[in-house]
């Protein structure tokens, strides 16, 4: 029986009652004769599918040796690396639940997620160990900490020696398609991070709907993406290529345009998953090199770029196309839906739009009363499909508010045109999406207000020259603290050191007072008008 049936615009998976995602994405490639094919390219290392299977088994046995059982949570604080993939599917093989974690966050965020998830094991890259050591003693449920890389011992368990001691074979846990497979923490609620629960079938569904249905991804592809810790990257660089027997390209250096250009030349990917910020930077880099007379080597084999996590403006789209002559497919997804559900198609790109509904998903646009809106009208976007998270862990009220039966409330406002293309028209709340990650203005304001020179502040989103959203802060200074450009830089650095760096305000404007309601709430719409003027 086929793994999937396509019924019009919807998909129906035909998975067996006993199903484990690790077996499907890893073992199956070996069973189908791709054992000696390259699965992972990473710096100077490559891993075949046979080697991938062996290392996933070792990771599963490593975790089992630490007492990890079915349904236990395992937090992964790792840069993009083979060890991330081994650990992710090793946990799933046991029936445990890996939690890829945003490496850009700070110690208090990690502590919250450790305690909220009750993870009993943390596998952490040595470069993030200093942040973990700040809160290690406060993690109530953490039993073992395993360190990947680094030259020092630190007194913790070491990943490589444990892997070397572990057996290379491991039985697969007796899980079902509906068992929890992994969690991803969503930042859409400004008050707290929330663990979205995804299941063994969800990765298969996203693969069939988007990777195969839109991108025609196949085993000949070489896939290059980044940031496995969030939904977009987890699909792009981990389970999509493994689902079709393709090769995934991983890097862990900073994504600067010169280094990424070198990667595109070196690894010759066929599909490049990225964000609008980097597309614009790559276009500017290539144009600047040409003006300086610097000859760049050609990029060979690239058949498409995929853009998501931010809104791709027509200007950046055309700028990139002019420099690289490669099609860019813009789309949007969410942590809760697991991957992309709106996307442009090959030969049908409409710059400025987020594309059309991906087959396998349904959408509704509704007004404030939940009534449908017509074409050309702005409405709140609801999405349905069989990869939507079943719940937010231990957040019953948020689950009820946002997961309405089969429908998920995205929190985005959209408009459609006569051809069914979707256009983003802002958020339904105050949340900002910066670099593909959620940002709560209140968190930035609370951090700003801790600076001794800041009496109060208000933060809103500002569109830069590429129409990308970045935080803009209006600051009322405390008495005896004069305004200056140096003070602005000091305050920016203060914020960077206390919360994730992507959240710091790119611009600070000093004002005498903030516009407020009679009840004392900052009027963000007035701040938006002040920016425009």
ABEGO torsion letter per residue (X at the ends): XBABBBBEABBBBBBBABBBAAAAAAAAAAAAGAAABBABBBEABBBBAAAAAAAAAAAAAAAAAAGBBBGBBBBBBBBBBAAAAAAAAAAAAAGBBBBBBBAABBAAAAAAAAAAAGBABBBBBAAAAAAAAAAAAABAABABBBBBEEABAGGBBBAAAAAAABBABBBBBBBBAABBABBBBBAABAABBBBBBBBAAAAAAAAAAAAAAAAGBBAABBBBBBGAABAAAAAAABAAAAAAGBBBBBBABBBBAAAAAAAAAAAGBABBBBBAAAAAAAAAAAAAAAAAGBBBBBBBGBABBBBBGBBBBAAAAAAAAAAAGBBBBBBBBBAAAGBBABBBBBGABBBGBAEBBBBGBBBBBBBAAGBBBBBGBBBBBBBBEAABBABBBGBAAAAAAABBEABBBAGBBBBBBAAGBBBBAEBABABBBBGGBBBBAAAAAAAAAABAABABBBBBBBBBAAGBBBBBBBBBBBBGBBBBAAAAAAAAAAAAAABBAAABBABBBBBABBBBBAAGBBBAAAAAAAAAX
